[in-house]
Each structure stands twice: as C-alpha cells, then as structure tokens.
Amino acid sequence: MTENQPVNVGLRSKITNKLVAVYPHSIKGSPKEIQKTVFDWYYAQGCANEDELPNLYVDILTDEELKNFH
C-alpha cells in the first residue's frame, strides 16, 4: 500500500481469500494506519465482526472487484 496515493481497499478472508467487505472510501496512509482505520470501521458496522477480524486482512482492490462486490 502507498502512503501518497489514495487506494480502494477491502477485507479478505485469510482462509478463503474471498472479499468480505469493501471500505466505502479511498484511503491513504501507512499500511498500519490503513489497517487500523479499516478494522475500526468494520468493527463499528457490528460488534459481532470483532470475532472475524483475526481471520481477515486488508487488501487493495481492483476497479473490477469494486464493481462486482455484492
């Protein structure tokens, strides 16, 4: 991930590599900052999501993935 250019990111399952959620904004920052922001956002969507977080990772998404998500 890049600190200078905004990117579109989502959360993927570490187990299936399936896209689980798409962060609704472009984001920039260090990989650590982006991960914290996206994880905090996902947790805020529902407290039950906290149990899923250890099995998810933040990934940069392609335009195609953004269009085809849900």
ZALUM-303524 format. One record per atom (N, C-alpha, C): y, z, x; residue number from 0. Coordinates in nm, 4 decimals. Layout:
<atoms>
atom yy: Y zz: Z xx: X num: NUM .
...
</atoms>
This chain:
<atoms>
atom yy: -0.1177 zz: 0.0000 xx: 0.0850 num: 0 .
atom yy: 0.0000 zz: 0.0000 xx: 0.0000 num: 0 .
atom yy: 0.1233 zz: 0.0000 xx: 0.0891 num: 0 .
atom yy: 0.2290 zz: -0.0455 xx: 0.0330 num: 1 .
atom yy: 0.3505 zz: -0.0596 xx: 0.1114 num: 1 .
atom yy: 0.4584 zz: 0.0370 xx: 0.0655 num: 1 .
atom yy: 0.5394 zz: 0.0829 xx: 0.1586 num: 2 .
atom yy: 0.6470 zz: 0.1736 xx: 0.1228 num: 2 .
atom yy: 0.7729 zz: 0.0988 xx: 0.0829 num: 2 .
atom yy: 0.7843 zz: -0.0291 xx: 0.1195 num: 3 .
atom yy: 0.9070 zz: -0.1043 xx: 0.0971 num: 3 .
atom yy: 0.9075 zz: -0.1865 xx: -0.0309 num: 3 .
atom yy: 0.7956 zz: -0.2427 xx: -0.0663 num: 4 .
atom yy: 0.7873 zz: -0.3319 xx: -0.1821 num: 4 .
atom yy: 0.7188 zz: -0.2610 xx: -0.2986 num: 4 .
atom yy: 0.7755 zz: -0.2702 xx: -0.4182 num: 5 .
atom yy: 0.7072 zz: -0.2118 xx: -0.5340 num: 5 .
atom yy: 0.5777 zz: -0.2869 xx: -0.5638 num: 5 .
atom yy: 0.4766 zz: -0.2134 xx: -0.6051 num: 6 .
atom yy: 0.3475 zz: -0.2736 xx: -0.6375 num: 6 .
atom yy: 0.3012 zz: -0.2234 xx: -0.7744 num: 6 .
atom yy: 0.2094 zz: -0.2967 xx: -0.8342 num: 7 .
atom yy: 0.1451 zz: -0.2549 xx: -0.9585 num: 7 .
atom yy: 0.0110 zz: -0.1943 xx: -0.9209 num: 7 .
atom yy: -0.0146 zz: -0.0755 xx: -0.9721 num: 8 .
atom yy: -0.1370 zz: -0.0057 xx: -0.9349 num: 8 .
atom yy: -0.2114 zz: 0.0423 xx: -1.0587 num: 8 .
atom yy: -0.3346 zz: 0.0763 xx: -1.0355 num: 9 .
atom yy: -0.4172 zz: 0.1330 xx: -1.1403 num: 9 .
atom yy: -0.5181 zz: 0.2274 xx: -1.0796 num: 9 .
atom yy: -0.5962 zz: 0.2886 xx: -1.1647 num: 10 .
atom yy: -0.7016 zz: 0.3787 xx: -1.1205 num: 10 .
atom yy: -0.8363 zz: 0.3117 xx: -1.1425 num: 10 .
atom yy: -0.9193 zz: 0.3156 xx: -1.0381 num: 11 .
atom yy: -1.0546 zz: 0.2600 xx: -1.0441 num: 11 .
atom yy: -1.1569 zz: 0.3717 xx: -1.0240 num: 11 .
atom yy: -1.2716 zz: 0.3497 xx: -1.0821 num: 12 .
atom yy: -1.3832 zz: 0.4409 xx: -1.0633 num: 12 .
atom yy: -1.4424 zz: 0.4205 xx: -0.9236 num: 12 .
atom yy: -1.4645 zz: 0.5298 xx: -0.8511 num: 13 .
atom yy: -1.5310 zz: 0.5224 xx: -0.7208 num: 13 .
atom yy: -1.6772 zz: 0.4834 xx: -0.7373 num: 13 .
atom yy: -1.7326 zz: 0.5080 xx: -0.8549 num: 14 .
atom yy: -1.8741 zz: 0.4824 xx: -0.8793 num: 14 .
atom yy: -1.8985 zz: 0.3383 xx: -0.9212 num: 14 .
atom yy: -1.8220 zz: 0.2895 xx: -1.0189 num: 15 .
atom yy: -1.8462 zz: 0.1556 xx: -1.0739 num: 15 .
atom yy: -1.7453 zz: 0.0507 xx: -1.0274 num: 15 .
atom yy: -1.6355 zz: 0.0957 xx: -0.9663 num: 16 .
atom yy: -1.5251 zz: 0.0091 xx: -0.9254 num: 16 .
atom yy: -1.4522 zz: -0.0522 xx: -1.0449 num: 16 .
atom yy: -1.4815 zz: -0.0026 xx: -1.1645 num: 17 .
atom yy: -1.4179 zz: -0.0520 xx: -1.2868 num: 17 .
atom yy: -1.2760 zz: 0.0037 xx: -1.2974 num: 17 .
atom yy: -1.1854 zz: -0.0802 xx: -1.3448 num: 18 .
atom yy: -1.0480 zz: -0.0393 xx: -1.3680 num: 18 .
atom yy: -1.0439 zz: 0.0529 xx: -1.4898 num: 18 .
atom yy: -0.9936 zz: 0.1743 xx: -1.4713 num: 19 .
atom yy: -0.9934 zz: 0.2764 xx: -1.5755 num: 19 .
atom yy: -0.8577 zz: 0.2861 xx: -1.6441 num: 19 .
atom yy: -0.7503 zz: 0.2737 xx: -1.5662 num: 20 .
atom yy: -0.6152 zz: 0.2876 xx: -1.6211 num: 20 .
atom yy: -0.5179 zz: 0.2068 xx: -1.5371 num: 20 .
atom yy: -0.4127 zz: 0.1600 xx: -1.6024 num: 21 .
atom yy: -0.3063 zz: 0.0865 xx: -1.5332 num: 21 .
atom yy: -0.1796 zz: 0.1707 xx: -1.5411 num: 21 .
atom yy: -0.1230 zz: 0.2012 xx: -1.4251 num: 22 .
atom yy: 0.0042 zz: 0.2742 xx: -1.4210 num: 22 .
atom yy: 0.1115 zz: 0.1824 xx: -1.4798 num: 22 .
atom yy: 0.1933 zz: 0.2317 xx: -1.5739 num: 23 .
atom yy: 0.2805 zz: 0.1431 xx: -1.6514 num: 23 .
atom yy: 0.4081 zz: 0.0942 xx: -1.5817 num: 23 .
atom yy: 0.4280 zz: 0.1302 xx: -1.4553 num: 24 .
atom yy: 0.5492 zz: 0.0892 xx: -1.3839 num: 24 .
atom yy: 0.5127 zz: 0.0375 xx: -1.2458 num: 24 .
atom yy: 0.5980 zz: -0.0488 xx: -1.1902 num: 25 .
atom yy: 0.5851 zz: -0.0819 xx: -1.0488 num: 25 .
atom yy: 0.6244 zz: 0.0424 xx: -0.9714 num: 25 .
atom yy: 0.5641 zz: 0.0599 xx: -0.8557 num: 26 .
atom yy: 0.5878 zz: 0.1829 xx: -0.7797 num: 26 .
atom yy: 0.5917 zz: 0.1504 xx: -0.6313 num: 26 .
atom yy: 0.6724 zz: 0.2265 xx: -0.5582 num: 27 .
atom yy: 0.6718 zz: 0.2126 xx: -0.4136 num: 27 .
atom yy: 0.6787 zz: 0.3501 xx: -0.3506 num: 27 .
atom yy: 0.6335 zz: 0.3582 xx: -0.2272 num: 28 .
atom yy: 0.6292 zz: 0.4842 xx: -0.1542 num: 28 .
atom yy: 0.5100 zz: 0.4824 xx: -0.0609 num: 28 .
atom yy: 0.4872 zz: 0.5937 xx: 0.0046 num: 29 .
atom yy: 0.3705 zz: 0.6030 xx: 0.0924 num: 29 .
atom yy: 0.2451 zz: 0.6097 xx: 0.0054 num: 29 .
atom yy: 0.1306 zz: 0.5743 xx: 0.0617 num: 30 .
atom yy: 0.0070 zz: 0.5839 xx: -0.0171 num: 30 .
atom yy: -0.0138 zz: 0.7231 xx: -0.0774 num: 30 .
atom yy: 0.0200 zz: 0.8269 xx: -0.0020 num: 31 .
atom yy: 0.0040 zz: 0.9631 xx: -0.0507 num: 31 .
atom yy: 0.0974 zz: 0.9912 xx: -0.1690 num: 31 .
atom yy: 0.2231 zz: 0.9454 xx: -0.1593 num: 32 .
atom yy: 0.3190 zz: 0.9646 xx: -0.2690 num: 32 .
atom yy: 0.2758 zz: 0.8894 xx: -0.3935 num: 32 .
atom yy: 0.2291 zz: 0.7651 xx: -0.3744 num: 33 .
atom yy: 0.1841 zz: 0.6846 xx: -0.4879 num: 33 .
atom yy: 0.0646 zz: 0.7499 xx: -0.5552 num: 33 .
atom yy: -0.0319 zz: 0.7956 xx: -0.4760 num: 34 .
atom yy: -0.1500 zz: 0.8594 xx: -0.5338 num: 34 .
atom yy: -0.1102 zz: 0.9820 xx: -0.6147 num: 34 .
atom yy: -0.0243 zz: 1.0653 xx: -0.5619 num: 35 .
atom yy: 0.0183 zz: 1.1861 xx: -0.6343 num: 35 .
atom yy: 0.0881 zz: 1.1491 xx: -0.7645 num: 35 .
atom yy: 0.1793 zz: 1.0515 xx: -0.7593 num: 36 .
atom yy: 0.2527 zz: 1.0103 xx: -0.8790 num: 36 .
atom yy: 0.1581 zz: 0.9570 xx: -0.9861 num: 36 .
atom yy: 0.0648 zz: 0.8714 xx: -0.9456 num: 37 .
atom yy: -0.0282 zz: 0.8103 xx: -1.0418 num: 37 .
atom yy: -0.1261 zz: 0.9140 xx: -1.0964 num: 37 .
atom yy: -0.1779 zz: 1.0004 xx: -1.0112 num: 38 .
atom yy: -0.2683 zz: 1.1051 xx: -1.0591 num: 38 .
atom yy: -0.1962 zz: 1.1990 xx: -1.1550 num: 38 .
atom yy: -0.0725 zz: 1.2375 xx: -1.1220 num: 39 .
atom yy: 0.0048 zz: 1.3245 xx: -1.2117 num: 39 .
atom yy: 0.0276 zz: 1.2569 xx: -1.3467 num: 39 .
atom yy: 0.0593 zz: 1.1281 xx: -1.3442 num: 40 .
atom yy: 0.0794 zz: 1.0520 xx: -1.4683 num: 40 .
atom yy: -0.0499 zz: 1.0500 xx: -1.5503 num: 40 .
atom yy: -0.1622 zz: 1.0225 xx: -1.4852 num: 41 .
atom yy: -0.2896 zz: 1.0132 xx: -1.5569 num: 41 .
atom yy: -0.3269 zz: 1.1484 xx: -1.6169 num: 41 .
atom yy: -0.3054 zz: 1.2548 xx: -1.5415 num: 42 .
atom yy: -0.3327 zz: 1.3893 xx: -1.5922 num: 42 .
atom yy: -0.2468 zz: 1.4180 xx: -1.7156 num: 42 .
atom yy: -0.1199 zz: 1.3764 xx: -1.7132 num: 43 .
atom yy: -0.0279 zz: 1.4008 xx: -1.8252 num: 43 .
atom yy: -0.0703 zz: 1.3261 xx: -1.9512 num: 43 .
atom yy: -0.1504 zz: 1.2202 xx: -1.9364 num: 44 .
atom yy: -0.1974 zz: 1.1445 xx: -2.0520 num: 44 .
atom yy: -0.2986 zz: 1.2236 xx: -2.1339 num: 44 .
atom yy: -0.3617 zz: 1.3200 xx: -2.0713 num: 45 .
atom yy: -0.4598 zz: 1.4048 xx: -2.1395 num: 45 .
atom yy: -0.5241 zz: 1.4971 xx: -2.0387 num: 45 .
atom yy: -0.5219 zz: 1.6242 xx: -2.0668 num: 46 .
atom yy: -0.5735 zz: 1.7230 xx: -1.9709 num: 46 .
atom yy: -0.7208 zz: 1.7009 xx: -1.9378 num: 46 .
atom yy: -0.7953 zz: 1.6424 xx: -2.0284 num: 47 .
atom yy: -0.9366 zz: 1.6154 xx: -2.0018 num: 47 .
atom yy: -0.9530 zz: 1.5162 xx: -1.8865 num: 47 .
atom yy: -0.8492 zz: 1.4387 xx: -1.8596 num: 48 .
atom yy: -0.8544 zz: 1.3418 xx: -1.7498 num: 48 .
atom yy: -0.8684 zz: 1.4101 xx: -1.6145 num: 48 .
atom yy: -0.8325 zz: 1.5383 xx: -1.6074 num: 49 .
atom yy: -0.8420 zz: 1.6112 xx: -1.4809 num: 49 .
atom yy: -0.9841 zz: 1.6063 xx: -1.4255 num: 49 .
atom yy: -1.0829 zz: 1.6107 xx: -1.5135 num: 50 .
atom yy: -1.2224 zz: 1.6076 xx: -1.4697 num: 50 .
atom yy: -1.2602 zz: 1.4737 xx: -1.4086 num: 50 .
atom yy: -1.1925 zz: 1.3674 xx: -1.4476 num: 51 .
atom yy: -1.2217 zz: 1.2339 xx: -1.3965 num: 51 .
atom yy: -1.1572 zz: 1.2061 xx: -1.2611 num: 51 .
atom yy: -1.0463 zz: 1.2736 xx: -1.2304 num: 52 .
atom yy: -0.9674 zz: 1.2413 xx: -1.1118 num: 52 .
atom yy: -1.0464 zz: 1.2386 xx: -0.9805 num: 52 .
atom yy: -1.1405 zz: 1.3300 xx: -0.9569 num: 53 .
atom yy: -1.2139 zz: 1.3229 xx: -0.8303 num: 53 .
atom yy: -1.2957 zz: 1.1943 xx: -0.8138 num: 53 .
atom yy: -1.3258 zz: 1.1278 xx: -0.9247 num: 54 .
atom yy: -1.4061 zz: 1.0053 xx: -0.9192 num: 54 .
atom yy: -1.3218 zz: 0.8784 xx: -0.9267 num: 54 .
atom yy: -1.1890 zz: 0.8920 xx: -0.9144 num: 55 .
atom yy: -1.1001 zz: 0.7774 xx: -0.9250 num: 55 .
atom yy: -1.0205 zz: 0.7583 xx: -0.7965 num: 55 .
atom yy: -0.9777 zz: 0.6344 xx: -0.7739 num: 56 .
atom yy: -0.8881 zz: 0.6069 xx: -0.6624 num: 56 .
atom yy: -0.7812 zz: 0.5093 xx: -0.7088 num: 56 .
atom yy: -0.6661 zz: 0.5128 xx: -0.6421 num: 57 .
atom yy: -0.5535 zz: 0.4254 xx: -0.6743 num: 57 .
atom yy: -0.5734 zz: 0.2940 xx: -0.6005 num: 57 .
atom yy: -0.5550 zz: 0.1836 xx: -0.6720 num: 58 .
atom yy: -0.5730 zz: 0.0506 xx: -0.6136 num: 58 .
atom yy: -0.4593 zz: -0.0408 xx: -0.6580 num: 58 .
atom yy: -0.4188 zz: -0.1301 xx: -0.5691 num: 59 .
atom yy: -0.3190 zz: -0.2317 xx: -0.6044 num: 59 .
atom yy: -0.3865 zz: -0.3350 xx: -0.6935 num: 59 .
atom yy: -0.3170 zz: -0.3755 xx: -0.8003 num: 60 .
atom yy: -0.3745 zz: -0.4689 xx: -0.8973 num: 60 .
atom yy: -0.3154 zz: -0.6082 xx: -0.8827 num: 60 .
atom yy: -0.3975 zz: -0.7065 xx: -0.9138 num: 61 .
atom yy: -0.3510 zz: -0.8447 xx: -0.9167 num: 61 .
atom yy: -0.2855 zz: -0.8723 xx: -1.0520 num: 61 .
atom yy: -0.2089 zz: -0.9801 xx: -1.0607 num: 62 .
atom yy: -0.1484 zz: -1.0194 xx: -1.1880 num: 62 .
atom yy: -0.2556 zz: -1.0452 xx: -1.2928 num: 62 .
atom yy: -0.3669 zz: -1.1024 xx: -1.2513 num: 63 .
atom yy: -0.4781 zz: -1.1322 xx: -1.3426 num: 63 .
atom yy: -0.5358 zz: -1.0024 xx: -1.4011 num: 63 .
atom yy: -0.5544 zz: -0.9026 xx: -1.3179 num: 64 .
atom yy: -0.6065 zz: -0.7752 xx: -1.3674 num: 64 .
atom yy: -0.5099 zz: -0.7105 xx: -1.4660 num: 64 .
atom yy: -0.3804 zz: -0.7206 xx: -1.4382 num: 65 .
atom yy: -0.2808 zz: -0.6654 xx: -1.5296 num: 65 .
atom yy: -0.2873 zz: -0.7335 xx: -1.6646 num: 65 .
atom yy: -0.2998 zz: -0.8662 xx: -1.6642 num: 66 .
atom yy: -0.3051 zz: -0.9423 xx: -1.7890 num: 66 .
atom yy: -0.4299 zz: -0.9108 xx: -1.8699 num: 66 .
atom yy: -0.5426 zz: -0.8914 xx: -1.8015 num: 67 .
atom yy: -0.6704 zz: -0.8785 xx: -1.8694 num: 67 .
atom yy: -0.7123 zz: -0.7361 xx: -1.9009 num: 67 .
atom yy: -0.6352 zz: -0.6364 xx: -1.8599 num: 68 .
atom yy: -0.6743 zz: -0.4986 xx: -1.8859 num: 68 .
atom yy: -0.6626 zz: -0.4701 xx: -2.0343 num: 68 .
atom yy: -0.7678 zz: -0.4277 xx: -2.0939 num: 69 .
atom yy: -0.7797 zz: -0.3980 xx: -2.2386 num: 69 .
atom yy: -0.7250 zz: -0.5134 xx: -2.3129 num: 69 .
</atoms>
